[in-house]
Amino acid sequence: MYDITRWRKSSRSNGNGGMCVEVGFGRGIVGARDSKLGETSPVLTFDRERWTDFLTALKG
């Protein structure tokens, strides 16, 4: 399991369409999960550099 202890719900998540994402930070790793499922949600993980690349691609 991943050592992600701090989870934060995305400010871009909306409560109406069920599209809710949480992002969590751990040592050298970033995780993304479905906030509706909470701790039972599968976690998509990135190392910090790939997370930055992912965010840059989304903004582009």
N, C-alpha and C positions, 0 to 999 in steps of 0.2 A: 504494500500500500504506500501511497505517497504521503510525505510529511507536509501537508498543506494545512495550516492552522488558522489562517485568516481568510475568510470568505466575504465577498462584498457583492451585493446585487447590482447589476449594471444600471446606470441611470437611463440607459436606452431601452430597458425592458418595459413592456407595457402590460398592464394587468388585464386588459380586455381580450387580447388575442391569444393568451396563454404562452406568449413568447418571452420567457423569463430566463435570464442567464446570470449566473454568479461566476465571479472570477476569484480565484484564490491564489495566495502567494506563499511559497515556502522557500527553503534554501536552494537557490539556483533553479527553481522550477515554478511554472505558472500553470494553473489548472482552470478549466472552464467546465461548468456543469449546468444542468437544468435545475433552476431553483425550486420548481414545483416538486421535484423528487428529493431535494435536499441531500442528505448523506447517503441515500440509496442510489443516487444518480451516477451513471458512468461518468468518468472524468477524462476529458481530453487534455493531455499534458503537453507542455512546450518547455524547452529550456528558455532562459531569458532572452537570448539573442533571437531565437525563432519566434518568440512572442512579439518582439519588436517588429520583425519582418512581417508577421501576420497582420498586425495593426496597420503597418504602413501600406500593405496590399489592400486592406479594407478601405482605407481612406483614399486610395488612388483611383 
